[in-house]
Amino acid sequence: MKIKLSFFFLFSLSLLGFGQRYQLAPDTKVSVLTFGPGQSLNDSFGHNAFRIVDKDRSIDLVYGYGEYDFDAPNFYLKFARGKLNYLISKHNFSDIYYHYSSYDRSIDEQVLNLNIEEKQRLFEFLENNYKPENRGYKYDFFYDNCATKIRDISQDVTVGDIDFITPEDFKPKTFRSLIYEHLNKNSWGSLGIDVALGSIIDREVSANEYMFLPKYIHSFFANAKSNGKNLVKNSSNLYSNKNEKTSGNLLLSPLMIIGAISLFIVFITYRDYKNNERSNWLDITLFILTGVIGLLLLFLWFGTDHTATAHNYNVLWAVPFNIFVVGQLFRKQAKNWFRSYIKFLVIMLCLLSLHWIIGVQVFTVGIIPLLIALLVRYIYLIQFYKKIK
């Protein structure tokens, strides 16, 4: 009988502990972590996460929204089509600290000035969000990412609205110019982003939209107010990076590599002009290359859920139709419509320049030499076909 009573007593205590273990202590610390940029492209913009520390229950957890499952079916196809679900992650702070410090990425912490009800609400939200059936969310680089999640969830768990105060020296920028704050314009990562993303990212963004970048979560949270009090109680730097981010090798930059290729195209064109001939292989290569790139851009524009790849006027130089007319280049004498088509390509390059000048879309500096080389080659083809008409 005594054994049974003892067992019942211990069992009751365990149930009581289980029911209360998610009840945070009043002095629980809730903070926002901001991790500095890394060396790789996907780390170039930094990262944000929530940290919850409850010493009474030995809890020191970090929740972030930047994880994805490489084992997901059709991973790369879903990623390309913008249909890949990102996941909320949960790790011990010690593991997170070791990971980011080992990659020499800075860690800054802002302790939030929340009451116990708000802390509890945030903790329960994150725990519920971490359940397998709730973990996934449809990622969007500008509107729903690891940084915007921190902003939006903070708004949801606080009793009143958070007032993100706009600095007096605030100057409106575009999404693209904000990206340039983290990437060298003359880099392969910047070139890929500039070619893939459309004019939609060249509009001026609001102060609230700045917070798609982790560093602006940090700066806007620092001055924010909630219920008449500062949102952030105190801030500290937990780890400072020791080395500056490298800018890359200038000789291997897009401007140098594409510039060298473009000079080669112009040289072959000049040689063709002197010899009154046409290097068929060069024209076929250019039409196939620009046509394939154009088709990929159309796919990103119309065939995916990516919001930032729409209205991409890079198709004015990477013309998708080029892949379908390449057969004309195998003919000794081109048909009249093909000669008109080459004039159309020249007009497209002029339209691209106009779009750039008036600010409809900003194009990557790395393709400037290629645009000049394409213009030179198209004008030569017009003159060449006119001679053999």
Short mmCIF file of the C-alpha atoms (twelve columns), coordinates in Angstrom:
data_MODEL
# 
_entry.id   MODEL 
# 
loop_
_atom_site.group_PDB 
_atom_site.id 
_atom_site.type_symbol 
_atom_site.label_atom_id 
_atom_site.label_alt_id 
_atom_site.label_comp_id 
_atom_site.label_asym_id 
_atom_site.label_seq_id 
_atom_site.Cartn_x 
_atom_site.Cartn_y 
_atom_site.Cartn_z 
_atom_site.pdbx_PDB_model_num 
ATOM 1   C CA . MET A 1   0.000  0.000  0.000    1 
ATOM 2   C CA . LYS A 2   2.851  2.349  0.871    1 
ATOM 3   C CA . ILE A 3   4.561  1.526  -2.431   1 
ATOM 4   C CA . LYS A 4   1.381  2.314  -4.346   1 
ATOM 5   C CA . LEU A 5   0.925  5.602  -2.520   1 
ATOM 6   C CA . SER A 6   4.554  6.553  -3.142   1 
ATOM 7   C CA . PHE A 7   4.213  5.727  -6.821   1 
ATOM 8   C CA . PHE A 8   0.996  7.753  -7.062   1 
ATOM 9   C CA . PHE A 9   2.667  10.703 -5.331   1 
ATOM 10  C CA . LEU A 10  5.667  10.660 -7.671   1 
ATOM 11  C CA . PHE A 11  3.418  10.213 -10.695  1 
ATOM 12  C CA . SER A 12  1.307  13.201 -9.621   1 
ATOM 13  C CA . LEU A 13  4.420  15.326 -9.220   1 
ATOM 14  C CA . SER A 14  5.642  14.361 -12.682  1 
ATOM 15  C CA . LEU A 15  2.288  15.323 -14.210  1 
ATOM 16  C CA . LEU A 16  2.372  18.601 -12.344  1 
ATOM 17  C CA . GLY A 17  5.889  19.303 -13.577  1 
ATOM 18  C CA . PHE A 18  4.914  18.400 -17.139  1 
ATOM 19  C CA . GLY A 19  1.939  20.726 -17.057  1 
ATOM 20  C CA . GLN A 20  4.027  23.611 -15.720  1 
ATOM 21  C CA . ARG A 21  7.300  23.176 -17.571  1 
ATOM 22  C CA . TYR A 22  6.193  25.496 -20.381  1 
ATOM 23  C CA . GLN A 23  5.120  28.193 -17.913  1 
ATOM 24  C CA . LEU A 24  7.952  30.672 -18.116  1 
ATOM 25  C CA . ALA A 25  9.436  32.262 -15.012  1 
ATOM 26  C CA . PRO A 26  8.767  36.018 -14.562  1 
ATOM 27  C CA . ASP A 27  12.453 36.881 -15.081  1 
ATOM 28  C CA . THR A 28  12.659 34.985 -18.395  1 
ATOM 29  C CA . LYS A 29  14.708 36.884 -20.967  1 
ATOM 30  C CA . VAL A 30  13.336 37.196 -24.516  1 
ATOM 31  C CA . SER A 31  15.603 38.729 -27.109  1 
ATOM 32  C CA . VAL A 32  16.202 39.162 -30.832  1 
ATOM 33  C CA . LEU A 33  19.517 37.972 -32.224  1 
ATOM 34  C CA . THR A 34  21.063 39.526 -35.316  1 
ATOM 35  C CA . PHE A 35  23.798 37.567 -37.051  1 
ATOM 36  C CA . GLY A 36  26.195 39.325 -39.382  1 
ATOM 37  C CA . PRO A 37  26.793 38.423 -43.045  1 
ATOM 38  C CA . GLY A 38  28.883 35.424 -44.045  1 
ATOM 39  C CA . GLN A 39  31.168 34.769 -46.984  1 
ATOM 40  C CA . SER A 40  28.802 32.745 -49.179  1 
ATOM 41  C CA . LEU A 41  25.980 34.287 -51.226  1 
ATOM 42  C CA . ASN A 42  23.160 32.767 -49.165  1 
ATOM 43  C CA . ASP A 43  24.786 34.151 -45.990  1 
ATOM 44  C CA . SER A 44  25.484 37.621 -47.409  1 
ATOM 45  C CA . PHE A 45  22.432 39.266 -45.884  1 
ATOM 46  C CA . GLY A 46  22.730 38.004 -42.295  1 
ATOM 47  C CA . HIS A 47  20.077 36.318 -40.178  1 
ATOM 48  C CA . ASN A 48  17.680 36.987 -37.287  1 
ATOM 49  C CA . ALA A 49  16.228 34.760 -34.584  1 
ATOM 50  C CA . PHE A 50  14.435 34.819 -31.237  1 
ATOM 51  C CA . ARG A 51  16.241 33.733 -28.085  1 
ATOM 52  C CA . ILE A 52  14.385 32.664 -24.932  1 
ATOM 53  C CA . VAL A 53  16.289 32.167 -21.672  1 
ATOM 54  C CA . ASP A 54  14.572 30.779 -18.581  1 
ATOM 55  C CA . LYS A 55  17.273 29.919 -16.048  1 
ATOM 56  C CA . ASP A 56  14.795 28.362 -13.609  1 
ATOM 57  C CA . ARG A 57  13.987 25.657 -16.137  1 
ATOM 58  C CA . SER A 58  17.418 25.531 -17.820  1 
ATOM 59  C CA . ILE A 59  15.971 26.804 -21.098  1 
ATOM 60  C CA . ASP A 60  18.209 28.716 -23.525  1 
ATOM 61  C CA . LEU A 61  16.707 28.233 -26.964  1 
ATOM 62  C CA . VAL A 62  17.014 29.991 -30.309  1 
ATOM 63  C CA . TYR A 63  14.157 29.966 -32.843  1 
ATOM 64  C CA . GLY A 64  14.833 31.024 -36.436  1 
ATOM 65  C CA . TYR A 65  12.988 30.975 -39.736  1 
ATOM 66  C CA . GLY A 66  15.751 30.264 -42.221  1 
ATOM 67  C CA . GLU A 67  15.995 26.473 -42.419  1 
ATOM 68  C CA . TYR A 68  14.970 24.231 -45.290  1 
ATOM 69  C CA . ASP A 69  14.835 20.519 -45.922  1 
ATOM 70  C CA . PHE A 70  17.224 19.289 -48.625  1 
ATOM 71  C CA . ASP A 71  15.445 15.923 -48.525  1 
ATOM 72  C CA . ALA A 72  12.125 17.438 -49.625  1 
ATOM 73  C CA . PRO A 73  10.792 15.820 -52.839  1 
ATOM 74  C CA . ASN A 74  11.765 17.760 -55.986  1 
ATOM 75  C CA . PHE A 75  13.798 20.164 -53.860  1 
ATOM 76  C CA . TYR A 76  15.533 22.074 -56.658  1 
ATOM 77  C CA . LEU A 77  12.425 22.301 -58.845  1 
ATOM 78  C CA . LYS A 78  10.395 23.646 -55.924  1 
ATOM 79  C CA . PHE A 79  13.164 26.089 -55.088  1 
ATOM 80  C CA . ALA A 80  13.294 27.366 -58.684  1 
ATOM 81  C CA . ARG A 81  9.505  27.714 -58.859  1 
ATOM 82  C CA . GLY A 82  9.247  29.498 -55.510  1 
ATOM 83  C CA . LYS A 83  7.206  26.691 -53.976  1 
ATOM 84  C CA . LEU A 84  9.775  25.451 -51.451  1 
ATOM 85  C CA . ASN A 85  8.686  25.607 -47.835  1 
ATOM 86  C CA . TYR A 86  11.179 27.036 -45.362  1 
ATOM 87  C CA . LEU A 87  11.106 25.825 -41.769  1 
ATOM 88  C CA . ILE A 88  11.275 27.237 -38.286  1 
ATOM 89  C CA . SER A 89  14.296 25.853 -36.443  1 
ATOM 90  C CA . LYS A 90  14.982 25.375 -32.735  1 
ATOM 91  C CA . HIS A 91  18.481 24.980 -31.310  1 
ATOM 92  C CA . ASN A 92  20.301 25.391 -28.052  1 
ATOM 93  C CA . PHE A 93  21.979 28.788 -27.891  1 
ATOM 94  C CA . SER A 94  25.369 27.192 -27.206  1 
ATOM 95  C CA . ASP A 95  25.179 25.359 -30.539  1 
ATOM 96  C CA . ILE A 96  24.105 28.510 -32.360  1 
ATOM 97  C CA . TYR A 97  26.893 30.544 -30.792  1 
ATOM 98  C CA . TYR A 98  29.481 27.930 -31.731  1 
ATOM 99  C CA . HIS A 99  28.207 27.754 -35.310  1 
ATOM 100 C CA . TYR A 100 28.194 31.494 -36.044  1 
ATOM 101 C CA . SER A 101 31.393 32.308 -34.158  1 
ATOM 102 C CA . SER A 102 33.222 29.485 -35.947  1 
ATOM 103 C CA . TYR A 103 32.227 31.130 -39.249  1 
ATOM 104 C CA . ASP A 104 33.345 34.489 -37.829  1 
ATOM 105 C CA . ARG A 105 29.884 36.037 -38.070  1 
ATOM 106 C CA . SER A 106 28.962 38.713 -35.544  1 
ATOM 107 C CA . ILE A 107 26.170 38.126 -33.021  1 
ATOM 108 C CA . ASP A 108 24.195 41.019 -31.510  1 
ATOM 109 C CA . GLU A 109 21.435 40.645 -28.938  1 
ATOM 110 C CA . GLN A 110 18.526 42.965 -28.131  1 
ATOM 111 C CA . VAL A 111 16.565 42.065 -25.000  1 
ATOM 112 C CA . LEU A 112 12.888 42.883 -25.531  1 
ATOM 113 C CA . ASN A 113 10.945 44.863 -22.961  1 
ATOM 114 C CA . LEU A 114 7.983  42.468 -22.724  1 
ATOM 115 C CA . ASN A 115 5.760  41.590 -19.791  1 
ATOM 116 C CA . ILE A 116 5.364  37.982 -18.684  1 
ATOM 117 C CA . GLU A 117 2.114  37.509 -20.616  1 
ATOM 118 C CA . GLU A 118 3.781  38.664 -23.834  1 
ATOM 119 C CA . LYS A 119 6.797  36.443 -23.213  1 
ATOM 120 C CA . GLN A 120 4.544  33.468 -22.578  1 
ATOM 121 C CA . ARG A 121 2.509  34.219 -25.689  1 
ATOM 122 C CA . LEU A 122 5.655  34.386 -27.815  1 
ATOM 123 C CA . PHE A 123 7.054  31.167 -26.355  1 
ATOM 124 C CA . GLU A 124 3.807  29.262 -26.893  1 
ATOM 125 C CA . PHE A 125 3.535  30.623 -30.430  1 
ATOM 126 C CA . LEU A 126 7.057  29.474 -31.299  1 
ATOM 127 C CA . GLU A 127 6.576  26.066 -29.705  1 
ATOM 128 C CA . ASN A 128 3.313  25.570 -31.573  1 
ATOM 129 C CA . ASN A 129 4.903  26.789 -34.794  1 
ATOM 130 C CA . TYR A 130 7.692  24.255 -34.339  1 
ATOM 131 C CA . LYS A 131 5.287  21.301 -34.443  1 
ATOM 132 C CA . PRO A 132 5.848  19.183 -37.591  1 
ATOM 133 C CA . GLU A 133 2.482  20.127 -39.055  1 
ATOM 134 C CA . ASN A 134 3.165  23.855 -38.566  1 
ATOM 135 C CA . ARG A 135 6.891  24.224 -39.264  1 
ATOM 136 C CA . GLY A 136 6.769  25.023 -42.973  1 
ATOM 137 C CA . TYR A 137 6.024  28.402 -44.506  1 
ATOM 138 C CA . LYS A 138 6.215  29.711 -48.048  1 
ATOM 139 C CA . TYR A 139 9.394  31.752 -48.214  1 
ATOM 140 C CA . ASP A 140 9.608  35.094 -49.998  1 
ATOM 141 C CA . PHE A 141 12.937 36.930 -50.064  1 
ATOM 142 C CA . PHE A 142 11.404 40.388 -49.607  1 
ATOM 143 C CA . TYR A 143 8.094  39.851 -47.841  1 
ATOM 144 C CA . ASP A 144 8.278  36.643 -45.776  1 
ATOM 145 C CA . ASN A 145 11.751 35.653 -44.641  1 
ATOM 146 C CA . CYS A 146 13.814 35.132 -41.493  1 
ATOM 147 C CA . ALA A 147 13.794 38.876 -40.751  1 
ATOM 148 C CA . THR A 148 10.192 39.800 -41.567  1 
ATOM 149 C CA . LYS A 149 9.037  36.862 -39.431  1 
ATOM 150 C CA . ILE A 150 10.722 38.463 -36.410  1 
ATOM 151 C CA . ARG A 151 8.973  41.787 -37.112  1 
ATOM 152 C CA . ASP A 152 5.538  40.265 -37.727  1 
ATOM 153 C CA . ILE A 153 5.574  37.823 -34.814  1 
ATOM 154 C CA . SER A 154 6.727  40.572 -32.451  1 
ATOM 155 C CA . GLN A 155 3.771  42.654 -33.593  1 
ATOM 156 C CA . ASP A 156 1.385  39.761 -32.986  1 
ATOM 157 C CA . VAL A 157 2.477  38.858 -29.445  1 
ATOM 158 C CA . THR A 158 2.657  42.368 -28.004  1 
ATOM 159 C CA . VAL A 159 -0.494 43.847 -26.503  1 
ATOM 160 C CA . GLY A 160 -0.358 47.119 -28.449  1 
ATOM 161 C CA . ASP A 161 1.017  47.975 -31.865  1 
ATOM 162 C CA . ILE A 162 4.758  48.409 -32.124  1 
ATOM 163 C CA . ASP A 163 5.694  51.852 -33.388  1 
ATOM 164 C CA . PHE A 164 8.775  51.522 -35.579  1 
ATOM 165 C CA . ILE A 165 10.036 55.089 -35.561  1 
ATOM 166 C CA . THR A 166 11.462 56.301 -38.862  1 
ATOM 167 C CA . PRO A 167 14.830 58.052 -38.409  1 
ATOM 168 C CA . GLU A 168 14.961 61.747 -39.298  1 
ATOM 169 C CA . ASP A 169 17.700 61.138 -41.865  1 
ATOM 170 C CA . PHE A 170 15.738 58.301 -43.499  1 
ATOM 171 C CA . LYS A 171 16.098 58.267 -47.279  1 
ATOM 172 C CA . PRO A 172 13.834 56.031 -49.379  1 
ATOM 173 C CA . LYS A 173 15.683 53.353 -51.333  1 
ATOM 174 C CA . THR A 174 14.732 50.559 -53.682  1 
ATOM 175 C CA . PHE A 175 14.943 46.869 -52.879  1 
ATOM 176 C CA . ARG A 176 17.806 46.594 -55.366  1 
ATOM 177 C CA . SER A 177 19.835 49.395 -53.771  1 
ATOM 178 C CA . LEU A 178 19.319 47.763 -50.352  1 
ATOM 179 C CA . ILE A 179 20.667 44.509 -51.780  1 
ATOM 180 C CA . TYR A 180 23.728 46.403 -53.021  1 
ATOM 181 C CA . GLU A 181 24.502 47.317 -49.413  1 
ATOM 182 C CA . HIS A 182 25.451 43.668 -48.918  1 
ATOM 183 C CA . LEU A 183 26.794 42.710 -52.342  1 
ATOM 184 C CA . ASN A 184 29.502 44.162 -54.536  1 
ATOM 185 C CA . LYS A 185 27.833 45.336 -57.759  1 
ATOM 186 C CA . ASN A 186 30.688 43.779 -59.707  1 
ATOM 187 C CA . SER A 187 30.271 40.272 -58.283  1 
ATOM 188 C CA . TRP A 188 28.796 37.086 -59.709  1 
ATOM 189 C CA . GLY A 189 26.190 36.962 -56.970  1 
ATOM 190 C CA . SER A 190 25.048 40.488 -57.743  1 
ATOM 191 C CA . LEU A 191 25.010 39.718 -61.477  1 
ATOM 192 C CA . GLY A 192 22.829 36.651 -60.947  1 
ATOM 193 C CA . ILE A 193 20.388 38.589 -58.763  1 
ATOM 194 C CA . ASP A 194 20.244 41.552 -61.160  1 
ATOM 195 C CA . VAL A 195 19.584 39.338 -64.177  1 
ATOM 196 C CA . ALA A 196 17.015 37.123 -62.443  1 
ATOM 197 C CA . LEU A 197 15.011 39.808 -60.627  1 
ATOM 198 C CA . GLY A 198 12.775 42.226 -62.450  1 
ATOM 199 C CA . SER A 199 11.842 45.898 -62.347  1 
ATOM 200 C CA . ILE A 200 9.489  45.228 -59.425  1 
ATOM 201 C CA . ILE A 201 12.461 45.556 -57.043  1 
ATOM 202 C CA . ASP A 202 13.351 49.002 -58.420  1 
ATOM 203 C CA . ARG A 203 10.504 50.812 -56.685  1 
ATOM 204 C CA . GLU A 204 11.109 52.792 -53.521  1 
ATOM 205 C CA . VAL A 205 10.216 50.821 -50.403  1 
ATOM 206 C CA . SER A 206 8.658  51.979 -47.149  1 
ATOM 207 C CA . ALA A 207 10.480 52.077 -43.836  1 
ATOM 208 C CA . ASN A 208 8.596  48.966 -42.740  1 
ATOM 209 C CA . GLU A 209 9.740  47.106 -45.854  1 
ATOM 210 C CA . TYR A 210 13.369 47.863 -45.018  1 
ATOM 211 C CA . MET A 211 13.072 45.141 -42.417  1 
ATOM 212 C CA . PHE A 212 13.400 42.349 -44.953  1 
ATOM 213 C CA . LEU A 213 17.105 42.712 -44.130  1 
ATOM 214 C CA . PRO A 214 18.326 41.503 -40.709  1 
ATOM 215 C CA . LYS A 215 20.460 44.585 -40.055  1 
ATOM 216 C CA . TYR A 216 17.382 46.801 -40.340  1 
ATOM 217 C CA . ILE A 217 15.500 44.590 -37.890  1 
ATOM 218 C CA . HIS A 218 18.284 45.480 -35.467  1 
ATOM 219 C CA . SER A 219 18.278 49.220 -36.195  1 
ATOM 220 C CA . PHE A 220 14.486 49.692 -36.291  1 
ATOM 221 C CA . PHE A 221 13.909 47.577 -33.161  1 
ATOM 222 C CA . ALA A 222 16.492 49.723 -31.337  1 
ATOM 223 C CA . ASN A 223 14.287 52.833 -31.693  1 
ATOM 224 C CA . ALA A 224 10.850 51.174 -31.595  1 
ATOM 225 C CA . LYS A 225 8.201  51.903 -28.971  1 
ATOM 226 C CA . SER A 226 5.549  49.574 -27.574  1 
ATOM 227 C CA . ASN A 227 2.813  50.778 -25.218  1 
ATOM 228 C CA . GLY A 228 4.746  53.994 -24.629  1 
ATOM 229 C CA . LYS A 229 7.975  52.259 -23.639  1 
ATOM 230 C CA . ASN A 230 11.110 51.252 -25.490  1 
ATOM 231 C CA . LEU A 231 10.709 47.903 -27.214  1 
ATOM 232 C CA . VAL A 232 14.340 47.025 -26.504  1 
ATOM 233 C CA . LYS A 233 15.416 46.989 -22.855  1 
ATOM 234 C CA . ASN A 234 19.138 46.663 -23.544  1 
ATOM 235 C CA . SER A 235 21.523 45.619 -26.304  1 
ATOM 236 C CA . SER A 236 24.840 43.832 -26.327  1 
ATOM 237 C CA . ASN A 237 27.355 42.367 -28.716  1 
ATOM 238 C CA . LEU A 238 27.917 38.686 -28.025  1 
ATOM 239 C CA . TYR A 239 30.528 38.113 -30.711  1 
ATOM 240 C CA . SER A 240 32.433 40.450 -33.045  1 
ATOM 241 C CA . ASN A 241 33.784 39.171 -36.317  1 
ATOM 242 C CA . LYS A 242 37.566 39.248 -36.529  1 
ATOM 243 C CA . ASN A 243 38.045 39.488 -40.291  1 
ATOM 244 C CA . GLU A 244 36.558 41.780 -42.912  1 
ATOM 245 C CA . LYS A 245 34.494 40.233 -45.686  1 
ATOM 246 C CA . THR A 246 36.650 39.746 -48.788  1 
ATOM 247 C CA . SER A 247 35.611 41.581 -51.954  1 
ATOM 248 C CA . GLY A 248 36.788 38.937 -54.408  1 
ATOM 249 C CA . ASN A 249 39.352 38.849 -57.197  1 
ATOM 250 C CA . LEU A 250 38.909 41.768 -59.630  1 
ATOM 251 C CA . LEU A 251 40.422 39.757 -62.479  1 
ATOM 252 C CA . LEU A 252 37.737 37.100 -62.060  1 
ATOM 253 C CA . SER A 253 34.886 39.579 -61.669  1 
ATOM 254 C CA . PRO A 254 31.955 39.683 -64.141  1 
ATOM 255 C CA . LEU A 255 33.078 42.991 -65.630  1 
ATOM 256 C CA . MET A 256 36.521 41.588 -66.437  1 
ATOM 257 C CA . ILE A 257 35.395 38.169 -67.688  1 
ATOM 258 C CA . ILE A 258 32.396 39.391 -69.676  1 
ATOM 259 C CA . GLY A 259 34.472 42.353 -70.845  1 
ATOM 260 C CA . ALA A 260 37.135 40.009 -72.247  1 
ATOM 261 C CA . ILE A 261 34.486 37.889 -74.003  1 
ATOM 262 C CA . SER A 262 32.870 41.021 -75.404  1 
ATOM 263 C CA . LEU A 263 36.200 42.286 -76.749  1 
ATOM 264 C CA . PHE A 264 36.625 38.929 -78.452  1 
ATOM 265 C CA . ILE A 265 33.172 39.285 -80.074  1 
ATOM 266 C CA . VAL A 266 34.047 42.785 -81.300  1 
ATOM 267 C CA . PHE A 267 37.421 41.533 -82.611  1 
ATOM 268 C CA . ILE A 268 35.790 38.686 -84.569  1 
ATOM 269 C CA . THR A 269 33.249 41.166 -85.932  1 
ATOM 270 C CA . TYR A 270 36.034 43.521 -87.054  1 
ATOM 271 C CA . ARG A 271 37.868 40.625 -88.723  1 
ATOM 272 C CA . ASP A 272 34.653 39.581 -90.480  1 
ATOM 273 C CA . TYR A 273 34.216 43.160 -91.680  1 
ATOM 274 C CA . LYS A 274 37.752 43.292 -93.113  1 
ATOM 275 C CA . ASN A 275 37.354 39.905 -94.828  1 
ATOM 276 C CA . ASN A 276 33.746 40.490 -95.899  1 
ATOM 277 C CA . GLU A 277 32.602 37.268 -94.243  1 
ATOM 278 C CA . ARG A 278 30.464 36.075 -91.349  1 
ATOM 279 C CA . SER A 279 31.638 33.803 -88.551  1 
ATOM 280 C CA . ASN A 280 28.631 31.526 -88.438  1 
ATOM 281 C CA . TRP A 281 29.686 29.793 -85.219  1 
ATOM 282 C CA . LEU A 282 29.752 33.084 -83.326  1 
ATOM 283 C CA . ASP A 283 26.239 34.101 -84.377  1 
ATOM 284 C CA . ILE A 284 24.823 30.672 -83.573  1 
ATOM 285 C CA . THR A 285 26.467 30.738 -80.133  1 
ATOM 286 C CA . LEU A 286 25.138 34.230 -79.335  1 
ATOM 287 C CA . PHE A 287 21.597 33.462 -80.482  1 
ATOM 288 C CA . ILE A 288 21.435 30.177 -78.562  1 
ATOM 289 C CA . LEU A 289 22.940 31.708 -75.406  1 
ATOM 290 C CA . THR A 290 20.705 34.787 -75.339  1 
ATOM 291 C CA . GLY A 291 17.658 32.717 -76.315  1 
ATOM 292 C CA . VAL A 292 18.149 30.168 -73.536  1 
ATOM 293 C CA . ILE A 293 18.708 32.901 -70.926  1 
ATOM 294 C CA . GLY A 294 15.583 34.656 -72.190  1 
ATOM 295 C CA . LEU A 295 13.487 31.506 -71.851  1 
ATOM 296 C CA . LEU A 296 14.740 31.028 -68.279  1 
ATOM 297 C CA . LEU A 297 13.780 34.623 -67.463  1 
ATOM 298 C CA . LEU A 298 10.314 34.077 -68.917  1 
ATOM 299 C CA . PHE A 299 9.990  30.926 -66.817  1 
ATOM 300 C CA . LEU A 300 10.916 32.882 -63.674  1 
ATOM 301 C CA . TRP A 301 8.457  35.616 -64.679  1 
ATOM 302 C CA . PHE A 302 5.398  33.542 -65.599  1 
ATOM 303 C CA . GLY A 303 6.096  29.993 -64.409  1 
ATOM 304 C CA . THR A 304 6.980  30.539 -60.752  1 
ATOM 305 C CA . ASP A 305 5.536  31.999 -57.572  1 
ATOM 306 C CA . HIS A 306 8.486  34.347 -57.086  1 
ATOM 307 C CA . THR A 307 7.156  37.883 -56.691  1 
ATOM 308 C CA . ALA A 308 10.457 39.579 -57.529  1 
ATOM 309 C CA . THR A 309 11.085 37.972 -60.925  1 
ATOM 310 C CA . ALA A 310 8.148  39.647 -62.683  1 
ATOM 311 C CA . HIS A 311 8.466  42.470 -65.230  1 
ATOM 312 C CA . ASN A 312 12.071 41.594 -65.978  1 
ATOM 313 C CA . TYR A 313 13.302 43.686 -68.900  1 
ATOM 314 C CA . ASN A 314 16.531 41.740 -69.226  1 
ATOM 315 C CA . VAL A 315 14.519 39.956 -71.928  1 
ATOM 316 C CA . LEU A 316 15.264 43.008 -74.075  1 
ATOM 317 C CA . TRP A 317 18.829 41.739 -74.553  1 
ATOM 318 C CA . ALA A 318 18.250 38.051 -73.762  1 
ATOM 319 C CA . VAL A 319 15.464 37.768 -76.315  1 
ATOM 320 C CA . PRO A 320 13.694 34.384 -76.009  1 
ATOM 321 C CA . PHE A 321 12.778 34.339 -79.723  1 
ATOM 322 C CA . ASN A 322 16.479 34.013 -80.608  1 
ATOM 323 C CA . ILE A 323 16.407 30.297 -79.873  1 
ATOM 324 C CA . PHE A 324 13.604 29.776 -82.401  1 
ATOM 325 C CA . VAL A 325 15.184 31.708 -85.305  1 
ATOM 326 C CA . VAL A 326 18.692 30.294 -84.970  1 
ATOM 327 C CA . GLY A 327 18.040 28.032 -87.955  1 
ATOM 328 C CA . GLN A 328 18.203 31.074 -90.250  1 
ATOM 329 C CA . LEU A 329 21.869 31.473 -89.375  1 
ATOM 330 C CA . PHE A 330 22.669 28.203 -91.144  1 
ATOM 331 C CA . ARG A 331 21.396 29.658 -94.416  1 
ATOM 332 C CA . LYS A 332 23.805 31.403 -96.747  1 
ATOM 333 C CA . GLN A 333 21.231 34.046 -97.547  1 
ATOM 334 C CA . ALA A 334 18.747 35.114 -94.912  1 
ATOM 335 C CA . LYS A 335 15.088 35.703 -95.588  1 
ATOM 336 C CA . ASN A 336 13.699 39.227 -95.505  1 
ATOM 337 C CA . TRP A 337 11.837 38.700 -92.219  1 
ATOM 338 C CA . PHE A 338 15.060 37.590 -90.521  1 
ATOM 339 C CA . ARG A 339 16.858 40.756 -91.600  1 
ATOM 340 C CA . SER A 340 13.965 42.709 -90.114  1 
ATOM 341 C CA . TYR A 341 14.233 40.595 -86.980  1 
ATOM 342 C CA . ILE A 342 17.864 41.637 -86.480  1 
ATOM 343 C CA . LYS A 343 16.767 45.277 -86.728  1 
ATOM 344 C CA . PHE A 344 14.189 44.411 -84.068  1 
ATOM 345 C CA . LEU A 345 17.027 43.189 -81.795  1 
ATOM 346 C CA . VAL A 346 18.794 46.537 -82.206  1 
ATOM 347 C CA . ILE A 347 15.570 48.334 -81.232  1 
ATOM 348 C CA . MET A 348 15.279 46.102 -78.140  1 
ATOM 349 C CA . LEU A 349 18.775 47.121 -77.022  1 
ATOM 350 C CA . CYS A 350 17.822 50.779 -77.477  1 
ATOM 351 C CA . LEU A 351 14.666 50.205 -75.414  1 
ATOM 352 C CA . LEU A 352 16.750 48.572 -72.699  1 
ATOM 353 C CA . SER A 353 18.969 51.663 -72.544  1 
ATOM 354 C CA . LEU A 354 15.862 53.843 -72.261  1 
ATOM 355 C CA . HIS A 355 14.476 51.695 -69.432  1 
ATOM 356 C CA . TRP A 356 17.790 52.079 -67.626  1 
ATOM 357 C CA . ILE A 357 18.052 55.852 -68.160  1 
ATOM 358 C CA . ILE A 358 14.532 56.695 -66.974  1 
ATOM 359 C CA . GLY A 359 14.767 54.299 -64.017  1 
ATOM 360 C CA . VAL A 360 12.246 51.631 -64.965  1 
ATOM 361 C CA . GLN A 361 14.839 48.951 -64.187  1 
ATOM 362 C CA . VAL A 362 18.461 48.967 -63.116  1 
ATOM 363 C CA . PHE A 363 20.628 46.437 -64.921  1 
ATOM 364 C CA . THR A 364 23.868 44.874 -63.756  1 
ATOM 365 C CA . VAL A 365 27.057 46.710 -64.674  1 
ATOM 366 C CA . GLY A 366 28.623 43.389 -65.601  1 
ATOM 367 C CA . ILE A 367 26.612 43.082 -68.816  1 
ATOM 368 C CA . ILE A 368 27.470 46.540 -70.204  1 
ATOM 369 C CA . PRO A 369 30.362 45.210 -72.351  1 
ATOM 370 C CA . LEU A 370 28.122 42.393 -73.632  1 
ATOM 371 C CA . LEU A 371 25.367 44.834 -74.606  1 
ATOM 372 C CA . ILE A 372 27.882 46.888 -76.589  1 
ATOM 373 C CA . ALA A 373 29.257 43.763 -78.272  1 
ATOM 374 C CA . LEU A 374 25.749 42.537 -79.176  1 
ATOM 375 C CA . LEU A 375 24.886 45.933 -80.654  1 
ATOM 376 C CA . VAL A 376 28.064 45.938 -82.734  1 
ATOM 377 C CA . ARG A 377 27.406 42.387 -83.943  1 
ATOM 378 C CA . TYR A 378 23.752 43.013 -84.834  1 
ATOM 379 C CA . ILE A 379 24.610 46.162 -86.792  1 
ATOM 380 C CA . TYR A 380 27.285 44.240 -88.685  1 
ATOM 381 C CA . LEU A 381 24.798 41.456 -89.513  1 
ATOM 382 C CA . ILE A 382 22.361 44.025 -90.911  1 
ATOM 383 C CA . GLN A 383 25.099 45.439 -93.129  1 
ATOM 384 C CA . PHE A 384 26.367 42.011 -94.135  1 
ATOM 385 C CA . TYR A 385 22.955 40.684 -95.184  1 
ATOM 386 C CA . LYS A 386 22.288 43.904 -97.072  1 
ATOM 387 C CA . LYS A 387 25.401 43.306 -99.194  1 
ATOM 388 C CA . ILE A 388 24.471 39.750 -100.166 1 
ATOM 389 C CA . LYS A 389 20.800 40.493 -100.771 1 
# 
